[in-house]
Amino acid sequence: MATLKDKLWLWAHPEGCYYNQYGNTERSRMTPLEGAMYLDCTGLFMVPVGVQVNRRQYNHSFKPMQRVGWDLLRNNDGDPIKGAGTNPDFARELVEEARDFKNITLGVFDDFIAGGRFKNFKLETLFEVRDILHNNDVRPLEMWMVLYTDEFGVDEEKDKEFWPFIEPFDGIMLWTMGESNLWKFEERFKIYKEKTQGKKRILGLYLYNFGDQKKADPKEVAWQLDRYYELLRNKEVDGICLHTNTMADLDHDAYKVALEWLAKHKDDVLPD
């Protein structure tokens, strides 16, 4: 029987990487693993966001995690145009890491649309990446994409151009950037659910309001936790991803609310 904790992921970044960014003026020292332990997450997406990291060192630290994924969009220099979307060999690097680290289960294309960035990618290349991840001599790995609620549902013609790119992916993660955009969630979730039939789904939840560049509102965080949990229990989604370790040790009220909520619900048994 699965519990809520089994369905929780952390969206992780190198420690301290958002100092003096997005309205944050405090320096965090919490590492990705510490953030996952702090928020009771059993899965972790590691996204270096252009910061040069020693991937093996991080992978060693991730040993307690049940599931680990790495960003495939950006190459090791942080270039989003030279990642796996144009260079499938970058996906082979992840497969080789998975050979040594048994909890690596997936790769993710962060910020896939990002102002039309997806137009730099060819569908046949993405299918090649999927084939590399699915069919190798280590084990099958999943391929995921990040999608935001403000990236679809406005311009039908733009949507038609994008929707075919859903097909190569095993899972689509949906985020709402900015609490001022949360009013869009219900409408956009309906579209997302329709367009991702047969795919796995994870809902992302910001514990710092990156979109509006300020601390998150505890009430908005509590609403999202309750609503996303309802969708998880109804089997409309497969997980919830919390963002992020890089603010978790700064005494923000939104994190405190999340911790209280998680303490109450993390051991809840989910319907089969």
C-alpha positions, 0 to 999 in steps of 0.5 A: 500500500502506498502512502502520500510520502511515496508520492512526494517529490522535491524539485531540487537545485544546487544549494544557495543558487537563488541568493539575490534572485527572484526577490530573495535576499537571504542565503540558503545552505540547505542541500537537495538531499537535506531538502528532501529529508526535511520535506519528507520527499522520497523522490527528487528531481535534480535541476542544476539550472546552469550551475556547474555541479559534480553529478557523481557527488550529488548522486552519491548523496542521493543514496537515501532517495527512492527515485532520482531524476536529472534535467535533460534540457540543459547540458552540463554547461547549462545551455538549454539549446545543447541538451538532449533536445538537440544532442541525444548523446546527453541522454546516454550520459544519464543512462551511464549514471543510472548504471552506477546509481540504482535509484536514477529512474528518469530524465526531465526536460525543464522549462520545455516551452519557455517562450517557444524554445520547443521549436528548436527541437525536432520530434524525431530527436525527442523520440530518439531520446526516449528510445535511448532512455527506454531501450538500453542495457541498464534499465528503462528510464522515463522521460518527463516534461515540465509544463506551466499553466500559463503556457497553454489554453490562451492561443489555440493556434499556438497550442496546436503547434505544441501539443504533438510534442507531448507524445514522446514523453512518459510524464508531464509535470504541471506547475503554476508560476506565481500565486497571482495565476492560481485562478487559472488552475482548474480551467488549465488542469482540465485541458492538461488532463485531456491532453495527457491521457495515458501519461503520468502526471505530477503537480508542482507546488511552489513554496516560494512565490517565484512568479511574483518574486516574493515569499509564498502566501501560507494560505495559498500553499495550504489550498494547493496542498489540499487540492493537489492531494484531492486529485492524487487520492482521486487518481487524477495525478500520480504525485506532488512535487515541492519546490524547493530546497533553496528556500527551505531553511529561511524560516518562511511561513509557507514552509512552516505551513507545508511542514505542518500539513505534511506531518498530518498527511504524509503517512496517509494510505492512498486508495489502491 
